[in-house]
Amino acid sequence: MTSPIPPAAPTRFDLMLVLIGLSLLTGGVVGVLSTIPIYLSSGASSLAASVVVYEGLVRNPPTE
Protein backbone atom coordinates (compact mmCIF):
# COMPACT_ATOMS: atom_id res chain seq x y z
CA MET A 1 0.00 0.00 0.00
CA THR A 2 1.35 3.39 -0.92
CA SER A 3 1.28 6.34 1.39
CA PRO A 4 -1.10 9.22 0.58
CA ILE A 5 1.56 11.64 1.83
CA PRO A 6 3.77 12.85 -1.05
CA PRO A 7 7.55 12.48 -0.80
CA ALA A 8 9.53 15.37 0.61
CA ALA A 9 11.07 16.47 -2.70
CA PRO A 10 8.87 17.61 -5.59
CA THR A 11 8.98 15.48 -8.70
CA ARG A 12 9.82 16.66 -12.19
CA PHE A 13 6.12 16.78 -13.01
CA ASP A 14 5.38 18.95 -9.98
CA LEU A 15 8.00 21.40 -11.19
CA MET A 16 6.51 21.34 -14.69
CA LEU A 17 3.08 22.24 -13.32
CA VAL A 18 4.58 25.12 -11.36
CA LEU A 19 6.41 26.41 -14.45
CA ILE A 20 3.27 26.22 -16.58
CA GLY A 21 1.23 28.10 -14.00
CA LEU A 22 3.88 30.75 -13.45
CA SER A 23 4.28 31.28 -17.17
CA LEU A 24 0.57 31.82 -17.73
CA LEU A 25 0.18 33.99 -14.64
CA THR A 26 3.15 36.14 -15.65
CA GLY A 27 1.72 36.66 -19.13
CA GLY A 28 -1.61 37.77 -17.73
CA VAL A 29 -0.04 40.14 -15.21
CA VAL A 30 2.25 41.66 -17.82
CA GLY A 31 -0.69 42.18 -20.16
CA VAL A 32 -2.76 43.88 -17.49
CA LEU A 33 -0.05 46.05 -15.95
CA SER A 34 1.81 47.19 -19.07
CA THR A 35 1.07 48.70 -22.44
CA ILE A 36 1.58 45.33 -24.14
CA PRO A 37 -1.79 44.01 -25.33
CA ILE A 38 -3.07 41.15 -23.23
CA TYR A 39 -3.56 38.92 -26.26
CA LEU A 40 0.12 39.32 -27.14
CA SER A 41 1.47 38.71 -23.65
CA SER A 42 -0.84 35.78 -22.98
CA GLY A 43 0.06 34.29 -26.36
CA ALA A 44 3.76 34.52 -25.60
CA SER A 45 3.27 33.00 -22.17
CA SER A 46 1.21 30.14 -23.57
CA LEU A 47 4.00 29.47 -26.05
CA ALA A 48 6.45 29.25 -23.15
CA ALA A 49 4.06 26.92 -21.30
CA SER A 50 3.72 24.72 -24.36
CA VAL A 51 7.51 24.38 -24.49
CA VAL A 52 7.39 22.98 -20.94
CA VAL A 53 4.63 20.55 -21.95
CA TYR A 54 6.59 19.48 -25.03
CA GLU A 55 9.69 18.89 -22.93
CA GLY A 56 7.80 16.82 -20.40
CA LEU A 57 5.68 14.73 -22.74
CA VAL A 58 7.59 14.38 -26.01
CA ARG A 59 11.30 14.75 -25.32
CA ASN A 60 11.29 13.11 -21.88
CA PRO A 61 8.06 11.09 -21.61
CA PRO A 62 6.97 9.55 -18.33
CA THR A 63 8.28 6.05 -17.81
CA GLU A 64 5.94 4.87 -15.04
Buried (B, 14 or more C-beta within 10 A) or exposed (E): EEEEEEEEEEEEEEEBEEBBEBBBEBBBEBBEEEEBEBEEBBEBBBEBBEEBEEEBEEEEEEEE
